[in-house]
Amino acid sequence: AVRPQVNGYKELRYLRGPVTCDETGVPLAWEDAVIDHFPVTYAQLRDGWLSCEKLNIKDIETERHPRSGCLMSNPKQLASWQQYHDAVSTLRLVTVEVNKRSWIEVQRTNGDKDGK
């Protein structure tokens, strides 16, 4: 649902010139760059949106999709989630290692089973 926003962020960063990891400063090739939601994780964003909308995860209307597995099927929910994500998320480009470490740190401190 928010993949175009996330992919657009990565494309914009590379249009500006060489990219380095936002945490370590290591140069990042396109194929090595991972988009990370930080400091608010993807799971925290999701939960914040659900709370704002007074929804439970089971209230989200979805449909099966052959490539992505599952898509939001309710246009109002989709638009609301996209607007929330665009307004609240902070994205960064990092190495795979930094991304994995951020998941582990969130799980350890919050007990968040979703990681991101």
C-alpha positions, 0 to 999 in steps of 0.5 A: 500500500505504501510501496510507491512512497518507499520506492520513491524515497530511494529513487530520490536519494539516488538522483541526488548523487552517491548515497551512504548509509544514514547510520554508518556513512558506508557507501551504498550501491543501489542493490545494497540499500535497504529502506528502513522506517526509523526511529518509528518502526513500520509496526509502530506506524501501523499500530498508530494508524489503527488507533487513530482510525479506531480499527483492529488489524482484523478490520482491514479489508484485504484481497489476495494478490499473486505477487505481493500476497495481500493488498488492502481492498477498501479504498477509504482504508487504503487512502487513509493509511497512505496519507498517515504513512506519508505524514508520519513516517521517517525513512532512511537508507541503511545497510542490510546489517543496520536494518536487521540490528534495528529490528533486533533492538526494537524487539528487545526493548519493546517486545515487538514481535513484528520487528519493523 
